[in-house]
């Protein structure tokens, strides 16, 4: 069995750390909204949110054989004067069919039809870099020295560092061996910066949550925020959340009008657990429900 080299081990840890943050952020990004009634009529809310997350657009169609579908969409044919497609290619694994634009509902992740995936990848990479830098800085506190020697002492030096990293004390001695001539110790003076890295990671984590429309006020301060700071943060969070909400709300209205004679069969709302989180993290005496109900879930666009 081939022995894994230390460099390969580091690469494995790097990949796992990145994927950990990517998966966590992806789960959050695809769990913000709930599509009430969609699964009951034949669509799939899980797949729809994943499609919007990956591609920035999707569609709701009624297939003659399969019934209602909420699947991937590509613009087809020419664009109209508003830069919207005149035909839609609805597709998924084993399925591809073209629909006129006015015979289906074109669903956008946001007004720019931008997928969330690239942004999540970017933030996951930055969080991974901070996490691995933290790991290196912690290890540097365990081995704050460099051992210098000749070729004859190379194996001894490697064993010494293995014991360091394994939390074992290292002692070496031989009455016929002059340590001062064979091994030199050089202090690296590695500073402890884990606390600063943790603060930076917390700010970065707060930044991506704000982008996704999740209230994270007071996450990086020990003292309570003043009301003006809370209101400013809430307004930014509400604005970001509205970027994702209003296109989904518009899609729901169009689906209900086109296929159900205006009856409100499908609704879009915040994940209830997310609302609880917003209430828990909100500070400064401002009710988060008040902000989100009035600012976003107002039917006036």
C-alpha positions in Angstrom: 0.0 0.0 0.0 1.4 3.4 -1.1 2.3 5.7 1.8 0.7 9.1 1.5 3.2 11.9 1.5 2.9 14.9 3.8 2.2 17.2 0.8 -0.6 14.9 -0.3 -2.1 15.0 3.2 -2.0 18.8 3.2 -3.8 18.8 -0.2 -6.5 16.5 1.1 -7.1 18.7 4.1 -7.2 21.7 1.9 -9.8 20.2 -0.4 -12.0 19.0 2.5 -11.8 22.4 4.2 -12.9 24.2 1.1 -15.7 21.8 0.4 -16.9 22.1 4.0 -17.4 25.8 3.6 -18.8 25.5 0.1 -21.4 22.9 1.3 -22.4 24.9 4.3 -22.9 28.1 2.3 -24.7 26.3 -0.5 -27.2 24.8 2.0 -27.9 28.2 3.4 -28.3 29.8 0.0 -30.8 27.1 -1.3 -32.8 27.1 2.0 -33.8 30.7 2.3 -37.2 30.4 0.6 -40.1 28.0 0.7 -42.4 27.4 -2.3 -45.8 26.6 -0.9 -48.0 24.5 -3.1 -45.4 23.8 -5.8 -44.5 20.2 -4.8 -48.2 19.4 -4.5 -49.0 20.2 -8.1 -46.1 18.3 -9.6 -43.2 20.8 -9.4 -40.2 20.4 -7.2 -39.1 23.2 -5.0 -35.8 21.6 -4.0 -34.7 21.3 -7.7 -36.1 24.7 -8.5 -33.9 26.4 -5.9 -30.9 24.4 -6.9 -31.4 25.4 -10.5 -31.7 29.1 -9.7 -28.6 28.7 -7.5 -26.6 27.1 -10.3 -27.8 28.8 -13.4 -29.6 31.9 -12.4 -32.8 31.0 -14.2 -35.4 28.3 -14.5 -39.0 27.9 -15.9 -42.4 26.6 -15.0 -44.1 24.7 -17.8 -47.0 22.4 -18.4 -46.0 19.4 -20.4 -48.7 17.4 -22.2 -47.4 14.1 -20.8 -45.6 15.0 -17.6 -47.8 17.7 -16.3 -46.4 20.7 -14.4 -42.6 21.0 -14.3 -40.2 23.4 -12.6 -36.9 22.8 -14.3 -33.9 24.4 -16.0 -34.3 26.9 -18.7 -32.2 28.4 -21.6 -33.2 31.3 -23.7 -33.9 30.2 -27.2 -34.4 32.0 -30.5 -34.1 35.8 -30.6 -34.5 38.3 -27.8 -37.3 40.9 -27.7 -36.9 44.6 -27.2 -36.6 44.1 -23.4 -33.7 41.6 -23.8 -35.9 38.7 -22.8 -36.1 35.5 -24.9 -39.1 34.9 -27.2 -38.7 31.1 -26.7 -37.6 29.0 -23.8 -35.7 25.7 -23.9 -37.0 23.8 -20.9 -34.5 21.0 -20.0 -33.3 18.5 -17.4 -31.8 15.1 -17.5 -33.6 13.1 -20.2 -35.9 16.1 -21.1 -35.7 18.9 -23.6 -38.6 20.9 -25.1 -39.1 24.4 -26.5 -41.9 26.6 -25.3 -43.1 30.1 -26.4 -42.2 32.7 -23.8 -45.9 33.5 -23.2 -46.8 29.8 -22.8 -44.5 29.2 -19.8 -43.2 31.2 -16.8 -39.6 32.3 -16.9 -38.2 32.4 -13.3 -35.1 34.5 -12.5 -32.8 34.2 -9.5 -32.6 38.0 -9.5 -33.2 40.8 -12.0 -29.7 40.2 -13.6 -30.4 36.4 -13.9 -27.1 35.9 -12.0 -26.5 32.5 -10.3 -25.5 32.5 -6.7 -23.0 29.7 -7.2 -19.9 31.8 -8.3 -20.3 34.1 -5.3 -20.6 31.2 -2.9 -17.5 29.6 -4.4 -15.5 32.9 -3.9 -16.5 33.2 -0.3 -15.9 29.5 0.4 -12.4 29.9 -1.0 -11.7 32.9 1.2 -13.0 31.2 4.3 -10.9 28.2 3.5 -7.8 30.3 3.2 -8.4 31.8 6.6 -9.1 28.4 8.2 -6.0 26.8 6.9 -3.9 29.9 7.8 -5.3 29.5 11.3 -4.3 25.8 11.4 -0.7 26.7 10.3 -0.5 29.4 12.9 -1.6 27.0 15.6 1.0 24.5 14.5 3.7 27.2 14.5 3.0 27.7 18.2 3.8 24.0 18.8 7.0 24.1 16.8 8.4 27.7 17.2 11.9 26.6 16.2 13.8 25.4 13.2 16.4 22.6 13.7 19.5 22.9 11.6 21.9 20.1 11.0 23.9 18.1 8.5 22.9 15.2 6.3 23.8 12.8 9.0 21.2 14.2 11.3 18.4 14.6 8.8 16.5 11.6 10.0 16.9 12.7 13.6 15.5 16.1 12.8 12.5 14.7 11.0 11.7 12.4 13.9 12.0 15.4 16.2 9.4 17.4 14.3 7.1 14.4 14.1 7.2 14.2 17.9 6.5 17.9 18.1 3.5 17.6 15.9 2.3 14.6 17.8 2.4 16.4 21.1 5.3 14.4 22.4 8.3 15.9 24.1 11.6 15.4 22.2 14.9 14.6 23.9 18.1 13.4 22.3 21.4 12.6 23.8 24.7 10.7 23.3 27.9 11.2 25.4 30.0 10.9 22.2 27.7 13.3 20.3 28.3 17.0 20.4 24.9 18.6 19.9 26.3 22.1 19.6 28.3 21.1 16.6 25.7 18.8 14.9 22.3 20.5 15.6 21.5 24.2 15.8 18.2 25.6 17.0 16.8 28.7 15.3 13.7 30.4 16.8 11.1 31.3 14.2 9.3 33.8 16.6 5.9 32.9 15.0 3.4 35.4 16.3 0.0 34.2 17.6 -2.6 35.7 15.2 -5.4 33.1 15.6 -7.6 35.7 17.4 -7.2 38.2 14.5 -7.9 35.5 11.9 -11.1 34.5 13.8 -12.2 38.1 13.7 -11.5 38.4 10.0 -13.4 35.1 9.4 -16.4 36.4 11.4 -16.5 39.6 9.3 -16.3 37.6 6.1 -19.0 35.2 7.3 -21.2 38.2 8.2 -20.6 39.6 4.7 -21.9 36.6 2.9 -24.9 36.3 5.2 -25.7 39.9 4.5 -25.5 39.3 0.7 -27.9 36.4 1.1 -30.3 38.5 3.1 -29.8 37.0 6.5 -29.7 39.4 9.5 -26.3 39.1 11.3 -26.1 42.3 13.3 -23.9 42.3 16.3 -22.1 39.1 15.3 -18.6 40.6 15.6 -19.1 43.0 18.5 -19.3 42.3 22.2 -21.3 45.4 22.9 -24.8 46.0 21.6 -25.1 48.0 18.4 -26.8 51.3 18.6 -30.2 51.7 16.9 -28.9 53.5 13.9 -26.4 50.8 13.2 -29.1 48.1 13.5 -31.4 50.0 11.2 -28.7 50.4 8.6 -27.8 46.7 8.7 -31.5 45.7 8.6 -32.0 47.9 5.5 -29.1 46.4 3.7 -30.2 42.9 4.6 -33.7 43.6 3.5 -32.5 45.1 0.2 -30.3 42.1 -0.5 -33.1 39.6 0.4 -35.5 41.5 -1.8 -33.2 41.0 -4.8 -34.0 37.3 -4.6 -37.5 37.6 -3.3 -39.2 39.9 -5.8 -38.3 37.8 -8.9 -39.7 34.7 -7.2 -42.8 36.5 -6.1 -43.3 37.7 -9.7 -42.9 34.1 -10.9 -45.6 32.9 -8.4 -48.0 35.6 -9.6 -47.5 34.7 -13.2 -47.8 31.0 -12.6 -51.1 31.5 -10.7 -52.4 33.8 -13.4 -51.4 31.7 -16.4 -52.3 28.2 -15.1 -54.8 28.6 -12.3 -57.0 31.6 -13.3 -55.4 33.9 -10.7 -56.1 31.5 -7.8 -53.2 31.6 -5.3 -52.0 28.0 -5.7 -48.3 28.8 -5.3 -46.8 31.1 -2.7 -43.3 32.1 -1.9 -42.2 32.9 1.7 -39.2 32.9 3.9 -38.1 29.7 5.5 -39.8 29.7 9.0 -36.6 28.6 10.7 -34.8 31.5 9.0 -37.4 33.9 10.4 -36.7 32.5 13.9 -33.0 33.1 13.3 -33.6 36.7 12.2 -35.7 37.3 15.4 -32.9 35.8 17.6 -30.1 37.8 16.0 -32.0 41.1 15.7 -30.9 43.8 18.2 -31.6 47.4 19.1 -35.3 47.1 19.8 -36.4 46.8 16.2 -38.6 43.9 15.3 -37.2 41.9 12.4 -40.7 40.8 11.4 -41.7 44.4 11.1 -38.8 45.1 8.7 -39.3 42.1 6.5 -43.1 42.2 6.4 -43.2 45.9 5.5 -40.1 46.3 3.4 -40.1 43.1 1.4 -43.4 41.2 1.6 -45.4 44.2 0.5 -47.1 43.4 -2.7 -46.1 46.7 -4.1 -43.0 46.2 -6.2 
